[in-house]
Amino acid sequence: MIDGIDGLEGVVAAETVLSDVDGLAGRLVIRGHSLDELAGRTTYEEAARLLLDGFFDDLPEDLAPVLGAARAEVFAEVAALDDRLARLPPTEAMRALTARLPDGDDLATALRLIAAPAVFSAAVLRRRAGEAPVAPDPTLRQAADILRMLRGRAPSEAEAAALDTYLVTVCDHGLNASTFTARVIASTHAGLTSAILGGIGALKGPLHGGAPGPVIEMLDGIGSPANARAWIEAALDRGDRLMGFGHRVYKVRDPRADALKRAVRALGEGSNALPGRLAFAEAVEQAALAILKDRKPDRSLQTNVEFYTALLLEALAFPPSAFTCAFAMGRVAGWVAHAREARAGRLIRPQSRYVGPWPKAAA
Ligand code: ACO
């Protein structure tokens, strides 16, 4: 291991105008706005516009109509969703459909890509449930249309608002693994579609965007607050990691966890079951934090975005197998903006230190 850069921790590998993650203050800034200013107050279209501003000459003031049209356009690719693709895990099927889109660096390509995870994931989930995919309604905003395409009926305003909050909360986050991947690909001038496919590939791993599904498995495994401590201790004794806890950068609480917890609470106001589920999750969270503090006193392992993501997406009836797809629906705007920014810079090509054997000297 090269001293000090295991996993590139602490290495500054890019300059960006897009977002700043302050791990010690527990603060996320996106283009000059704190997450608290944006989450719950901004639509996904507005957040995406904020991110894309300055990266396309022809960017319209209001992204909603052009993004709606892009959803309708990419829906044509759903015809390629055959049984073989539909049997793949949803993230892989969504990735495969996204791969059918042409590469390019223009605004039309960008909009198609920002629409793609939403449209393709909804179609894949419908197909897996034995139902026909629902075509997008370009007049709706993206959050409401996602829920409509998933369920075949219009969501309540509160549900659409909760998903909007989620999409905005995860739209960008500094140089996380998937964004870094997208930037590397974009720096080769391969095109936005290639960059976004790389982002989806990196996001899917359980150490990155694949964690919220296992959060539900953990909650279901625990079952009741009384069982939390014993279940968590046993999991850690086995060497398992607790999904939804710990972060490479945040050494205090992940501000996205708070934004999403507020969104779950707001959604719960109109529901019978959700407040109980939230109280249970909070009890598990408290037990997990206390045990992690006990076991790893020199690490500051806090709740990360994935814990309350799981509760929010579960409340919106997303199956856990599709939580990573939902993450991609939001993060794709950040990937596109980062890809445009990286394309304007130099090829990203670091070096490695060879530690393998050398050829034997010729006799
Ligand atoms: N549960 C138990 N122990 C943990 C956890 C956890 N969730 N997270 C870190 N640790 C421990 C490690 O075992 C390690 O202990 P050691 O020093 O005794 O070996 C120490 O804390 C540091 O762990 P690292 O792997 O070095 O931390 P890193 O910065 O590489 O990893 C990560 C961060 C991958 C998020 C990690 O905390 C983790 O695996 N969490 C669970 C998965 C998860 O929630 N992922 C979503 C992250 S948020 C996002 O990407 C959107």
Boltz pocket constraint, residues with backbone or C-beta under 6 A from the ligand:
constraints:
  - pocket:
      binder: B
      contacts: [[A, 7], [A, 206], [A, 207], [A, 208], [A, 209], [A, 211], [A, 240], [A, 241], [A, 242], [A, 243], [A, 244], [A, 245], [A, 246], [A, 247], [A, 248], [A, 249], [A, 296], [A, 299], [A, 301], [A, 304], [A, 305], [A, 306]]
      max_distance: 6.0
